[in-house]
Amino acid sequence: MEPFTISTRLTKADFVKVALRRLYRQAFAWIVSLVSIGILTYCISTIHSMNWSDEGSYMFWAFGLVFLQLPGLHYFKAKRTFAENPRINQMVHYTFDGDFIRVEGNGFQGYLSWDDVKKLEDLNRWICLVTKDQNVLIFQSQSFTPEQSQYIRSKV
């Protein structure tokens, strides 16, 4: 296939959505959140009969509250990452070639070998290429033609 270029620019809202969507693709995040909600539901339903002098009651509440914070922590971490990395909000041009992906932006240019791309994550509206060092290249799915999308899938 001939090399093709995709240009993308992420907003803070898009970046945060993708971060949370990637988190909740993992079964662990769902299990932790559901267990946390279950613990808190149980605690609230039995609040009138709890023995507040027992340390176990406090620990039970603490586990529920700590684990329920998981989405919030990831939300704020994504916002902080976006704020700390000025390149995320820039227009970035990705040229997909047979041997590498060229990445160009305002003041930077680099190359990424296809061997460095560990996996592709399809998040409905988003396509994420995850590298071996856990960097994520985020694209809107509609940016690619079906042929280009198939080409990328075949390379990963």
SULSUL-V497451 format. One record per pair of residues at least 12 apart in sequence whose ideal C-beta (glycine too) atoms are under 7 Angstrom apart, sorted by the first residue. I is the first residue (numbers start at 1). GAP is how many residues later the second one is. Records with the same first field share a line. If there is no record, write none. Layout:
# SULSUL-V497451
I: GAP + GAP
This chain:
# SULSUL-V497451
1: 150
3: 92 + 93 + 94
4: 92 + 144
5: 88 + 89 + 90
6: 88 + 133 + 137 + 138
7: 84 + 86
8: 84 + 131 + 132 + 135
9: 80 + 81 + 82
10: 78 + 79 + 128
12: 67 + 70
15: 63 + 67 + 73
16: 59 + 62 + 63
18: 105 + 108 + 110 + 120
19: 55 + 59
20: 51 + 54 + 55
21: 102
22: 99 + 106
23: 51
25: 96
29: 41
32: 35 + 38
33: 37 + 38
35: 32
36: 28 + 31 + 32
37: 31
39: 21 + 24 + 25
40: 24 + 28
43: 17 + 18 + 21
87: 18 + 21
90: 15 + 16
91: 14
92: 13
94: 43
96: 56
99: 15
100: 12 + 13 + 14
112: 19
114: 41
116: 15 + 16
117: 12 + 14 + 39
118: 12 + 13 + 14
119: 37
120: 32 + 33 + 36
125: 15 + 16
126: 12 + 13 + 14 + 15
127: 12 + 14
129: 27
